[in-house]
């Protein structure tokens, strides 16, 4: 007799886990999913093309209704779980919908961080996490006007590009000295800033938000009118998009008595402190780390599904991560560790006129970090060198130019010039 598996959350990580589970053990579980959103599973990586108008929602759906029917899955759309009763082994949604489980998989994702400044609750202040956020931005863009995006990380810049493409006057304000400062060095960040400004997007760095200012009540209800910075600058705004980071959504697990810290604590098999409950995705914390890129989340999903199927599997480990900006016409790639260090060497290629920049960071005859702007055609090859810890001593002199120039150098480890890096995104701005 099949066991009952309840899944809380219907994002990309649990979707991938179920795909693998149905291949390994198609009849092992009766599956019930509670999805807080009123829709099926979709590709969140492609929300930016939806915002810019390059794709429709229908084009980013991963699992349509027929997939759930084919696999015998009960999907509760628009039902947010409010309680886990570990003693009774049940979960209950806010509307009272109840389901019992033998095994529970928590995939509650993350919550956007809202800067605690005055005016943050005004109408017109939006976040950028799901399709509802995108729809709200598209509706706002129909009215034209000014948009201020707080946060110069990946999500913020993708939001800014999408709103600009829809006709809004866009300003990005960023606390750091350079855009995407968690992924890029200063030189690459400056090239990115120049490129965005050439497209009509205003960029203000080293900008600390003081408050979000409202229209006068006499104008028919207060809403956003401007963003005020600490230095006294006021930037006109009809909408404000906060894209300053995310936090694991672990509240439900914590209320149920599971071990939590920043996220839901799991071991390398994605097991929580309850032997019948597992967790995957942005809500989990493993070995002190939380995750916002899709590559490690898919690895978690693979391990969780294999364990649920009763098969042996390797444990989850941190691996090199890659970041790519998904703005049409902007080619940018970052992977590994590019911080400065005493024993580290750097190889830099810079062509300001062509807008091309490459920086390689080496340590102990291995590539440990790469930043690329303008031409990222060799990004997959460089990423493999980092991931495989390839000895690059024999190709050091021509390494910066890519695989075409080192083919005859006989590197110490195989070079896969046609490989690609995993599709990833950084949702921690």
N, C-alpha and C positions, 0 to 999 in steps of 0.2 A: 504494500500500500504506500502511495506517495506521501511524503511529508509535506507540511505546509511551510512555505517560504514567503515571508512578508518583506517587501522592500519599501523603505521610506525614502522617497526621492526618485525622480525619473530623468536625471541628467545623463551626461555622456558616460560617466564612469559606471553607474549601475546598468546602463544599457549595454555597454560592452561586456560587463560581467555576465549578464543574462544570455547574450549571444553565445558566449563560450560555454556556459553551463548547459544550454540546450543542445550543443554539439556533443559534449562529453557525457551527459546524463539526461536525455530528453524526457524521461518519464519519472525522474527522481522526486520532483516537487510539483505541488500545486502552487502557483505563484500569484500573489496579490500585490499590486503596486499602489501606493498612495502618492499622488502627484499634487503638490500645492498649486501648480499652474494648471489652467483649464485647457490643456492640450496634450498632444503626444510628445515623444522625444524629438529634439531637434539639435542641430549642430551649433553650439554656442560660439564656436570659433568663427562662424560665418555671419555673426550678427552685424559686424561692421559693413560687409557688402550689402546687407539688407538696408542698413541705415543710409548708405550712400546711393541706394537705388540700383546697384549692380545685380542684386538677386532679390527674389521674392521669398516670402516665408515658405511657400510650398517647395521651393528648391532646396531648402536646408533641413527639411524633415528627414530624420534618420529612420524612425519606425512609425509607419502609418497605422491606422486602426486595424488594417488587415493583418499586420505582423502580430499584434497582440492576440487577435482571434485565432490565427494559425497556430500559435504556441500555447493556446489555452490560458492566457494570462488575464486575470481580472484587473482592469485598470480603473482606479477611482480618480477621475480628473477633477481638479479644483477642490480637492479635499486635503487640507493641511492637518497633519497629525499633531494632536495636542498632548497626548499622554502615552507612555509605555508602561504597562503593568508587568514587571518581570516575574512576579509571583504567579499571576494568572496566565502569563505568556500571551498577552493581548496588546493590541495598539488601538487607540481610538482617535478619530478625527474630530475637529471642532464641531461638526454637525451631528456627532454621535455615532457615525459609522464605525463599526467594531469589527476587528478581524483577529483571529487567534493564529499563533505561529508555533512551529517547532524550531525553526531557525529564522533569525531576523537580520536583515542587512540594512544598516543605516547609511544613507547617502544624502544628507541634508545640505551639503554644499557649504557656501560661505555667505556672509552678509557684507554689504558695502560699508566702508567706514565713512561716517559723516563727521566732518569737522565741527567741533562744538562751538560754533560762533553764533552771535545773534543773527536772527533771520533765516537760520537753516531750515525752519519748518514752513517758510512762506510758499504759497503756490508759485510754481515755476522753478523750484529747486528740485532737480532730478538726479538720479543715480544711473549707472550704466552696468547692469548685471544680466538682464533677461529681455525677452521679447517685449514684455509690457513696457520696459524702459525705452526700448527702441521705438515702439509705437507712439509713446508720449513725445519723444523728440521729433518724430516725423510730423505729428500733428502741430507741434509748436513751430516747426520750420515752415509750415504752410503759410503762417502769418508773416514770415520774414523777420526783420529786426536783428537784434544783437544777441549773441550767445557767448557766455563766458564759461570756459572749461577749466576747472580747478584740478590740476594734476597733469604733469607732463610725462607720465609713463605711457606704456603701450595703449592701454584702454583710453586714456585721455586724448592721445593724439589721434587714435582711430575715430573717436567721437567727433573731435574737432574737424577732421577731414570730411567726415560724412555730413556734418551740418553745413560746412562751407560749400560742399557740392550741391546741397539743397538750397543754397541761396542766402544763407545767413552770414552776417558779419561776425567773425569768430575771433576771440582772443583767448589764448592759453596762458594761464598763470601757474607758475611752478616754483615751489619753495627752494629747490636745489639750484646749484650754479649752472648746471647744464641739463638739458632734456634727457630723459631715460637714464639718469645717473646711476641706476643700479645695474644697467647693462652696458653702458657706453663710457668711454673715456672722454676727456674734454674735447679733443679734436673732432671726434666723430659726432659728439653732441652739437658742436658748433656748425658742422656741415648740415646736420639735420635741421637745425634752427634756420639756417639760411635757405634751405630748400622749402621749408614750410612757409617762410615769409615771402618767398618768390611766388607762392600760390595765393597770397593774400591773407594768410592766417597770421595775426599778430601774436608775438611770443614775448612774455615778460618772465624772466627768471629772477631768482633770489627775491621772490614776491611772497610776502606773508599776508594772508587774508585776515582782515580785522573784523569785518561784518558784511552781511548781505542786506542791502538797504531796500526799503519798501516804498511803494507809491503812497501818496497821501490818501487817507480814507475817503476824502471828498470825491475821489475819482471813481468811486463805485466798488470799493473793496480792495484791500491791500494785496499786492503781489510784488514780485521782484522788479526792481528798477535799476539797480547798480550793485557792483561789488566794490567795497572800500578796502584798500590795502593799508598796512601799518604806516607807510610813508605818506599817507594822505591822498594818494591817487584814487580816483573814482572811475570805474569802468562801467559804462552803460550796459545793461543786460535785461533782455526780455525773458531769458531762461538762464539758469546756472546748472551746469552738469558737474557733479562731484565725482571725480575718478581718482581718489587719493589712496586707494588700497582696499583690501578685504580682510575679514576675520572669519575663522572657521565657525560655522553655525553648530555649536555643540550644546546649546541650551537644553534641547530635548533629552539628550543623553545624560547630561548632568542632573536634570530633574529626576531621571530614572535611577540615579545612584551609580551610574557607570563612572569609572575613573576618567577624569578629564584634566586638562591643563589649558593651554591655548585652544587645543582641539581635543577630539576623543582619542584617548591613548590606546594604541594598538601595538601588537607585536609584529614580527616580520611576516606573519601569515595573515595579517589584518584582523586578528582576533582581539576583541575588547576584553575587559575584566570579567565579562559574563561569557561562559563557554558556549552559549547558544546565540550570541550576538556578535556580528562582524560589522565593520565599517570601512567604507572606501571613499576616496575623493577629497575634496577640499575641506571636509569637516574633520579629517583625521590628523593626528599628530604621531609621528614615528621618530623615535630617537632624537627628540627635541626639535624636529623640523615639521613644518606644514607645507602644503603643496598647492600651487595654483597653475601649473603647466599641465597640458593634457598628456604628455608622454609618461610621466610617473603615475598619473591617475589611471591610464590604460594598463600599466604594469600591475598596479594594485588590483585592478579589475580581473586581470588574468589569474593572479594568484588566488583571489577570493573565490572565483568560479571553480578553479581546480580543487580547492579545499572543500567547497560545498559538494562537489561531485565525488568526493571521497578518494581522490587520487593524490599521490605524492607530488609535491611541488617545491621549488626553491623559494627561499625567503626573499622579501623585498629588500632592496639595497638602493642607496642614493647613487645616481649616475650623472654623468655630465648632461647639462641641459642646454638647449638652444632656444634663442629668441629671434623672431622675425617680425618686422613691422608690416602689417597688412594694409597699406595705403597705396592705391594705384600710382605707379610711377616712382615710388620711393623704395629703393632697394637697400635694406639694412639687415645685418645679421650679427649676432653676438653669441658666443658660447664659451663655457669654461670660466677660468679665473684669470682676469687680466690686471689684477692689482699689482702694484710695484713691490718688489722684494729684493733683498740683498743679493741673493744667489740667482736671480732671474735675469734673462737677457731679452731684448726686444728687437724685432725686425719690423721696420715701418716703411710702407710705400705710400706716398702722398702725391696726388696730382690735383692740385687745387683747381686748375682750369677745367678739368673734366669732372670735377666733383667726385673723385675716386680716392678712397682711403682704406688701407689695410694695416692692421697692427697684429703681430704675432708675439705671444709671450712664451718663452722657452725656459725650461728648467730640467737639468740633468738629461740633456739630449732628448727631451720630449716636449711636444707642443701641449701646453696646458690652458691656453686661452687665445681667442681670436675675435677681433672686431673688424667688420667689413662694412663699407658704405659705398654706394654707387655701382659697384660690380660685385655681386654675390654668387656668381655662377659656380664657383668652386667651394661653396659653403659646405656641401655635403661631404666632400673629400676631407676638408679640414676638420669637420666634426668627427669623422671616423678616426682621424689621427689622434684626436683628444680622447675619444671614448676607448679606443684600443690601446692607448698608451704606447703608440708606435715609436720606436727609436728612429729619430730623424737625422742622426749624425751624418749619414751618407748623402743627404740631400739638402743640407742646411743652406748652402750657397744659393740655391735656386728655389727654395721652399716658398718664398713669398709670391712667386709667379704662378703657383698652382701645379697640378699633376702633369700637365703637358710638358713641363720643363724638367721634371724629375723622373720621367719614365725610365731613363737609362742609368739612374743612379743606384739602382739595386738597394732600396731601403731594407732595413733589418726586418721589417714586417710587411706583409702584403698590403698594397695600396689599392683601394677600391674607388677608382675615379668616377664610376657611374652611380655611386650610392647617393642617397638623399638623407637629409636629417629628418627626424620625426616632426610631423605637424604639431607645433606647439604655440602656446600664447602665454604671456605673463599677465594674470588678472589681478596681480598685486602691483598697482601702479607705482 
